[in-house]
């Protein structure tokens, strides 16, 4: 068998090899420098937190358990068994009863907003970070462990709010919005779109400002005002592109005659309709149905056609920190003067409770609303006060107080502070 002579390496071969090695190293360095992994610290939970048990009755008294700063939330971010806070660049998952840090995720960027979504299925915490393109870097974390489950980047406004139901999330800014599924794949983009896939799909309305949004199933609604509009507009859209890869519009109607007052706010949406809080400073269009002028809950069908109106006690300007809360068949919304309780399907107001500090939720079949003294425990069906439970809050309430429930723990957000109270 003939012996194969070893291949001789010429100087040019060695030089080319060296260049390739350098290029690979430089490419790797560049990839690391621009990667989100750089500047990220992730501490995951050692084990999955236990399932939260539902109490048989509202405790007789509550004691403060813990509090934490959370400037990236306006209402407590509640997952299936964890309370999530966001502050600076850090997202933290807390044990609801003790406040112990179960996990954390930190980046060297500022958070825009933190929320939770799909708590009954994938149970994710969503962290949106700000970069040079706006609030465009999104990370999905397992709310139980803090493990990274997905990410996306896209063009975004410099301010953002997250609105969700069981199927999709709306990421809404003042000039554009997107919808995402639980895999973070975009459903639609609406408003300011820098590069349309199909130039012929130019927006029908120009230079629109989006004020609020809500979602239910495969539809969403927004209040907005576009160039040349004499008043504010309610628009109903599909959350996914239609068969022709276009944003589907089910209806768009002017709902005020002018813009002399603050914009109305969408506070709830169901399969049968839409509820809008209107402070009454601008004349209703069409004129109010079933209600007088002044603050009201206006109802529209699933295509944005007005169906009714109910006068409520409230401020002309919708409170900026008031976020509607839903669950157990009702929706609660704070108008600045009272908490209005709506039927979760028809969206008709059932009653309103004056003198409260914000929206609330149901525990053990009774409605808990934040009050100056602490918690007002109410009959869900009629609103009758059953009792009042004092709270020793970490700081006196200043502005809206958003009260949520996780098991037998009450979690409040006041300004940029989240505080939890457990059975005493």
Steps between C-alpha positions, in 0.01 A plus 500: 500500500647832392573751769318833462734792518399762758344815357734793507351823633599805309536839671187624323300209650612590850414865443149417374441271798610773739267753335205259526570440870516875564175564309319228694626642829399855405155383386452319829607808694261725306214253549569496874524879520158552339333198657237550773694241701768762561403711797241244614489328838248221551443325832241224463287340768635179648155340491149572376290690757200313642154549357308781669197373689174695495366600843155392615431845648650848514730518806377704794808723490814557294855587598771651278740232372738671258541785257724566199571777250344442157516797265432284191146403610188707568297212642638189676631245248349174624598162358353161595704474821744793493488880531726663241659843545712708264731778609789668318624216282407209729199270489437298817267214584383509864340245726157661554485429875855588607634715218808280473677539166445173314678615184631811330595614151707814452626684194708815464203671332203681652166325518204656322232271639461161668189285491373144524301308241353158425499413871267203442728343237861600434504741799750759377647823630565753223784748540527781245830691492584836342773539240571749220188382312264558791338235720598232255688220681258245642596202715256229608583330830347196666312668785563201729876470455627807313634285215520684168231369264521733202585844368411738222607842376313742278437867443315652795399827663689635799202430726310172513220326686410131489137385479416130489231238508529122484615499136703807405685800637478855368820703523362852461686825468366845408578460129507127429400167644563131443328180607697194611415137559653299784792414267560877459426479128336821382137488393454854365667838515282809485562873492848617412655231279844586364526232230178345377530157343250607235519869403144485370382445859559864589303598811156646434546757777816702554694629798293324768553522876390189690370563852376165633432141399324181607482146365258208496556182302584579138407871517641810663383859534681832529413861560699728273503828316633532146589801288193701394274316747273753675461270802626183664449168325426140606650239266453121510768280343587133464797385707634297205542581132216385275534250214639776277768586758331829586391650832128432524285792612152418630397858564627852569273777628538851636369489857539868596406812308823683579821471701428770757534242779733211583476186284261222608661177624415142403466318832367158399412281206308173477370283217182709499621855541732778610486729805650850482542749785419850375560791737234700316706810423450449126149455354415135435455391141237374454330675795508289817263205496326437831707752694540872559807707424795465735722204589355175372568141401412480133431163340561393141449174315786291361515719189509830687133600465360683806247296701456685830642725769493520881585811699760443773682708759845581369759751389491667160856379443533122534757429775831418330592228748162328502512157334181292473513163675293199397426156637218297654252634245545871575716796399592776746616846395583805710370827356683729743194529723355150516561139403258389230422127484394364160359165396786322327296392197236768435733772637202678652581677828348307792577759768762752606667547837592860588794598718731216394864534397511270198386176335491167683447127460305210648623276783289208624190633326522853642625817332796676662543870422777730628385777734668765711459281809611179328274252321127530443350149476191503278226271378591432137145496368368823650796688644378505861788548744540196724784636711812713493846359572768746618841486331831623643645613169870574460411853386177699480314464168568774249308464176353181360540173693467185289403192705549147373458160662718187495366224724451652847750780431396853406751683279475877453687736272527862611711712269823307449462281809350151515392384846353166606278420798429153638264356760586635846 
